[in-house]
Amino acid sequence: MKKKSFGSLLFLSLVLLIMYLPIIVVVIYSFNDNTARIPIAFTGWSTMWYQKLFSGRSGFGGALVLSLRVALWSVLVSSVVGTLGAIGMAQRTIMDKKHATKMDAAMEMLVTLPIMIPEIILGLAFMVIFNALGIRGNELRLVLAHSTFCIPYVFLNVKSRLAGMDPALFDAARDLGANPARVMRDITLPLCRPAIISGCFLALAMSLDDFVISFFVYGAGEGTLPIKIYSSVKVGVSPMVNALCTITMGVIFLAVALSRYLSSARAQRQKKLARS
């Protein structure tokens, strides 16, 4: 086995330092007890910013709840629309292969258009449309806008999954007497479940992370979590933002660790079943 050179180890160390040093600084400054408007100097350790994080008007509790509510509704809408759209296009391709190619390309381009248009243009377009239609509810505007750019993530995941499946599975189910509803319930949806779940997680991440479109669409008020953070850092980065980032990263690391643990446990269980 070839030994790693000193240069490769040094390069790897520098890359890891550049990647993770800002995260470490954010975590450390979340425990800073400096109460200045711009707390550059670290003056001591304190957990007061975690205590203030979700309390009072200056806290992020209301914005976090709104972001989660909008994201969940957007994921629900986009999962239903994206999954049904991908299944419908796949079935059309199977039934009419001769004329499906050009139409499928055009439909796929239209569906994926929201993730290719710059966000500032998309946000401005949503604002004009919602004002013209008289849609005044801020949360409804957010759900409609987020669902629009979340649908392509579910659609593309499910469509790629269906493209790799054998059409003979569906033909065999129909030959055995299953109606179209049962074929979808017992065969199509279970086989597409991993793609639907991954698309939903992508949609959830994009909805929670969106700032530009939410900034244009949302009216007066506190807004979503990215809008609240942007409003708070305009007058100085409070350690409360660092505390929020630390908690978010902690939740993500725990979710990834849990996912890896469940995957390894499932693989070991399958190996035991194969041996037995």
C-alpha positions in Angstrom: 0.0 0.0 0.0 1.4 3.4 -1.0 2.1 5.7 1.9 0.6 9.2 1.9 3.1 11.9 1.3 3.6 14.9 3.6 2.3 17.2 0.8 -1.0 15.4 0.4 -1.5 15.3 4.2 -0.7 19.1 4.4 -3.1 19.8 1.5 -5.9 17.8 3.2 -5.3 19.5 6.5 -5.6 22.9 4.9 -8.8 22.0 3.1 -10.4 20.7 6.3 -9.2 23.8 8.2 -10.7 26.2 5.6 -14.0 24.2 5.6 -14.5 23.7 9.3 -12.7 26.7 11.0 -15.7 29.1 10.3 -18.1 26.5 11.8 -15.9 26.2 14.9 -15.8 30.0 15.2 -19.6 30.2 14.9 -20.0 27.6 17.7 -17.5 29.3 20.0 -19.0 32.8 19.6 -22.5 31.4 20.4 -21.2 31.1 24.0 -19.8 34.7 24.0 -21.1 36.8 26.9 -20.3 40.1 25.1 -23.4 42.2 24.8 -22.1 44.8 22.4 -24.0 45.5 19.2 -21.1 44.0 17.2 -19.4 41.5 19.6 -16.1 41.1 17.9 -14.1 40.4 21.1 -14.7 37.2 23.0 -15.1 38.2 26.6 -16.2 35.0 28.3 -18.4 31.9 28.3 -22.2 32.2 28.7 -25.3 30.3 27.6 -27.6 33.4 27.8 -28.0 33.6 24.0 -29.5 30.1 23.9 -31.9 31.2 26.6 -32.9 34.3 24.7 -33.1 32.5 21.3 -36.9 31.7 21.4 -38.1 34.2 23.9 -39.4 37.7 23.4 -39.9 39.8 20.3 -36.2 39.6 19.5 -36.2 35.8 19.5 -36.5 33.5 16.5 -39.3 31.3 17.8 -42.1 32.9 15.7 -40.0 33.0 12.5 -38.9 29.4 13.0 -42.5 28.1 13.5 -43.6 30.0 10.3 -40.7 28.6 8.3 -41.5 25.1 9.4 -45.2 25.4 8.7 -44.6 26.8 5.2 -42.0 24.2 4.5 -44.2 21.3 5.5 -47.2 22.6 3.5 -44.9 23.1 0.5 -43.4 19.7 0.8 -46.9 18.1 1.0 -48.1 20.0 -2.1 -44.9 19.4 -4.1 -44.7 15.7 -3.2 -48.3 15.1 -4.4 -48.0 17.2 -7.6 -44.5 16.1 -8.5 -45.1 12.4 -7.9 -48.3 12.3 -9.9 -46.8 14.3 -12.7 -43.8 12.0 -13.0 -46.0 8.9 -12.9 -48.3 10.4 -15.5 -45.5 11.2 -17.8 -43.9 7.8 -17.4 -47.2 6.0 -18.1 -47.7 8.2 -21.2 -44.2 7.3 -22.4 -45.0 3.6 -22.0 -48.4 3.8 -23.8 -47.3 6.1 -26.7 -43.6 5.8 -27.3 -43.7 7.2 -30.8 -45.1 10.7 -29.9 -43.9 10.9 -26.3 -40.3 12.1 -26.9 -40.9 15.7 -28.0 -43.8 16.2 -25.6 -41.9 14.8 -22.7 -38.9 17.1 -23.4 -41.1 20.1 -23.5 -43.0 19.1 -20.4 -39.8 18.4 -18.5 -38.4 21.8 -19.5 -41.5 23.5 -18.3 -41.5 21.7 -14.9 -37.8 22.3 -14.3 -38.1 26.0 -15.3 -38.6 27.3 -11.8 -35.2 26.0 -10.6 -33.4 27.5 -13.7 -34.8 31.0 -13.5 -32.8 33.4 -11.2 -34.5 33.7 -7.8 -34.7 37.5 -7.9 -36.7 37.3 -11.2 -38.9 34.5 -9.9 -39.6 36.4 -6.6 -40.5 39.6 -8.5 -42.8 37.6 -10.8 -44.6 36.0 -7.8 -45.0 39.3 -6.2 -46.6 40.8 -9.3 -48.9 37.8 -9.8 -50.1 37.6 -6.2 -50.8 41.4 -6.1 -52.7 41.2 -9.4 -54.8 38.2 -8.2 -55.5 39.9 -4.9 -53.8 37.1 -2.8 -53.1 39.0 0.5 -52.4 36.2 3.0 -48.7 36.1 3.6 -48.5 32.5 4.6 -50.6 31.4 1.5 -48.3 33.4 -0.8 -45.3 31.7 0.7 -46.8 28.2 0.4 -47.7 28.8 -3.2 -44.3 30.3 -4.1 -42.3 27.6 -2.3 -44.4 24.8 -3.7 -43.7 26.1 -7.3 -39.9 25.8 -7.0 -40.1 22.6 -4.8 -42.1 20.6 -7.3 -39.2 20.1 -9.7 -37.1 18.4 -7.1 -39.7 15.7 -6.4 -40.6 15.4 -10.1 -37.0 14.8 -11.2 -36.3 12.3 -8.5 -39.4 10.3 -9.1 -39.0 10.5 -12.9 -35.4 9.2 -12.8 -36.5 6.4 -10.6 -39.3 5.4 -12.9 -37.0 5.6 -15.9 -34.9 2.8 -14.4 -37.8 0.5 -13.7 -38.8 -2.4 -15.9 -42.2 -1.7 -17.5 -42.9 -5.4 -17.5 -43.6 -5.2 -13.8 -46.7 -3.0 -14.5 -47.8 -5.2 -17.4 -47.5 -8.3 -15.3 -49.6 -6.8 -12.5 -52.3 -5.8 -15.1 -52.2 -9.3 -16.6 -52.8 -10.8 -13.1 -56.0 -8.7 -12.8 -54.9 -5.6 -10.9 -56.7 -2.4 -11.8 -54.6 0.8 -12.4 -55.3 2.1 -8.8 -54.0 -1.1 -7.2 -51.0 -1.1 -9.5 -50.1 2.4 -8.3 -50.8 1.6 -4.7 -49.0 -1.8 -4.5 -46.2 -1.5 -7.1 -45.5 2.0 -8.3 -45.6 4.0 -5.1 -43.6 1.4 -3.0 -40.9 1.2 -5.7 -40.8 5.0 -5.9 -40.8 5.6 -2.1 -37.0 6.2 -1.8 -37.1 8.8 -4.7 -40.2 10.5 -3.2 -38.5 10.7 0.3 -35.3 12.1 -1.1 -37.2 14.6 -3.2 -39.2 15.7 -0.1 -36.0 16.2 1.9 -34.6 18.3 -1.0 -37.8 20.4 -1.1 -37.8 20.8 2.7 -34.2 22.0 2.6 -34.8 24.4 -0.3 -37.9 25.8 1.4 -36.3 26.4 4.8 -33.2 28.0 3.1 -35.0 30.3 0.7 -34.6 34.0 1.3 -34.9 35.9 -2.0 -38.3 34.7 -3.1 -39.7 34.9 0.5 -38.4 38.4 0.8 -40.3 39.5 -2.3 -43.5 37.5 -1.6 -43.9 38.2 2.1 -45.6 41.4 3.1 -45.2 43.3 6.4 -44.3 41.3 9.5 -41.6 39.3 11.0 -41.3 36.9 8.1 -39.6 33.5 7.8 -36.4 32.5 9.5 -34.0 33.7 6.8 -35.8 37.0 6.6 -35.6 37.4 10.4 -31.9 36.5 10.4 -31.2 39.0 7.6 -33.1 41.7 9.5 -31.2 41.1 12.6 -27.7 41.0 11.1 -28.2 44.4 9.3 -27.5 46.1 12.6 -24.8 43.7 13.8 -24.4 40.0 14.1 -25.8 39.0 17.5 -24.4 35.8 19.2 -28.1 34.8 19.1 -27.6 34.1 15.4 -24.6 32.0 16.2 -26.6 30.0 18.8 -29.3 29.4 16.1 -26.7 28.2 13.6 -25.1 25.9 16.2 -28.4 24.3 17.1 -29.2 23.9 13.4 -25.8 22.2 12.7 -26.3 20.0 15.7 -29.7 18.8 14.5 -28.2 18.1 11.0 -25.3 16.2 12.4 -27.6 14.1 14.6 -29.9 13.4 11.6 -26.9 12.3 9.4 -25.5 10.1 12.2 -28.9 8.5 12.7 -29.3 7.9 9.0 -25.8 6.3 8.8 -26.6 4.1 11.8 -29.9 2.9 10.4 -28.3 2.2 7.0 -25.5 0.1 8.6 -28.0 -1.7 10.9 -30.2 -2.5 7.8 -27.1 -3.7 5.9 -26.1 -6.0 8.7 -29.6 -7.3 9.1 -29.7 -8.1 5.3 -26.3 -9.9 5.6 -27.6 -12.1 8.5 -30.7 -13.0 6.5 -28.6 -13.8 3.5 -26.4 -16.1 5.5 -29.3 -17.9 7.1 
